[in-house]
Amino acid sequence: MSSAVVGFGAVIVLAVGLAACGSSDSTVSSGGRTAKVHAAQATGGLQTVEYHGVAFDVPADWPVHDLAADPTMCVRFDIHAVYLGNPSPDMNCPAGRVGSTEAVLVQPIERATDALSGQVSTIDLHGLSADVSDQRASMGQLQADIGAVRVSITTGADSDARAQQILQSFRASGQ
């Protein structure tokens, strides 16, 4: 098993304190589903995004993009951003993208046959079982599927630590 898979499968325990210093909520509609974005002004400056039965935390300054509302939105793993929904074949991507950094794509798993490939390990995310694949590790990406809520997660990252932090924050909405 590659060290990338071991790193992806490792459970990183992160304590994220969300102090009640002030917050704001916004709602994003994506493909007939509503996503709630809760930006908390707290230590760590995180926002919580709820979409398709899951909630997860990303930095508060990351934009959240609804791919259903803007089918030309390019899913880019070279800028910090959250993308909700399925990328469109009509994406308008700039030429010459360079490098990669942390970003998150969360999309519904459409069919039961949409399965991960490569070496797959299973981890627990706050009571949700997630299958994590090493197939995209060489591209600096982590891919995980949470079958219970039928979502697929792809993160692009310069470092395994940030990808792990985001992945480990996934939980069922309302937890």
VENJOTA-V251410 format. One record per residue. N is the residue number from 1. PSI is psi in radians with two decimals (* if undefined). Layout:
n psi
N PSI
N PSI
//
This chain:
n psi
1 2.37
2 2.74
3 -0.48
4 -0.71
5 -0.74
6 -0.76
7 -0.74
8 -0.59
9 -0.26
10 2.46
11 2.11
12 2.12
13 2.08
14 2.26
15 2.04
16 1.93
17 2.10
18 1.54
19 2.66
20 0.98
21 -0.03
22 2.57
23 2.90
24 2.58
25 2.56
26 2.80
27 2.38
28 2.28
29 2.27
30 1.96
31 0.72
32 -0.05
33 2.60
34 2.32
35 2.30
36 2.37
37 2.11
38 1.92
39 2.05
40 2.29
41 1.62
42 3.10
43 2.25
44 -0.29
45 0.98
46 2.69
47 2.55
48 2.25
49 2.27
50 2.25
51 2.29
52 0.74
53 -0.01
54 2.74
55 2.57
56 2.81
57 2.37
58 2.87
59 2.49
60 -0.38
61 0.07
62 2.28
63 2.63
64 2.12
65 2.33
66 1.87
67 -0.45
68 -0.64
69 -0.50
70 1.49
71 -0.24
72 -0.10
73 2.20
74 2.19
75 1.95
76 2.32
77 0.38
78 0.13
79 2.71
80 2.09
81 2.83
82 2.30
83 2.26
84 2.20
85 -3.00
86 2.26
87 2.49
88 2.62
89 -0.18
90 0.24
91 2.44
92 1.52
93 2.42
94 2.64
95 2.65
96 0.49
97 2.43
98 2.34
99 -3.06
100 2.76
101 -3.02
102 2.30
103 2.84
104 2.29
105 2.12
106 2.11
107 2.61
108 2.52
109 2.02
110 -0.70
111 2.65
112 -0.41
113 -0.10
114 1.57
115 2.66
116 2.66
117 3.06
118 -2.92
119 2.15
120 2.30
121 2.75
122 2.33
123 2.83
124 2.21
125 1.54
126 0.79
127 -0.11
128 2.30
129 2.20
130 2.32
131 2.20
132 2.27
133 2.58
134 0.02
135 -0.62
136 0.12
137 -0.65
138 -0.35
139 0.11
140 0.45
141 2.65
142 2.38
143 2.31
144 2.54
145 2.34
146 1.70
147 -0.61
148 -0.55
149 0.07
150 0.93
151 2.61
152 2.41
153 2.27
154 2.25
155 2.49
156 2.40
157 2.52
158 -0.47
159 2.51
160 -0.53
161 -0.80
162 -0.75
163 -0.74
164 -0.70
165 -0.81
166 -0.84
167 -0.78
168 -0.27
169 -0.20
170 2.40
171 2.90
172 2.46
173 2.47
174 -0.06
175 *
//
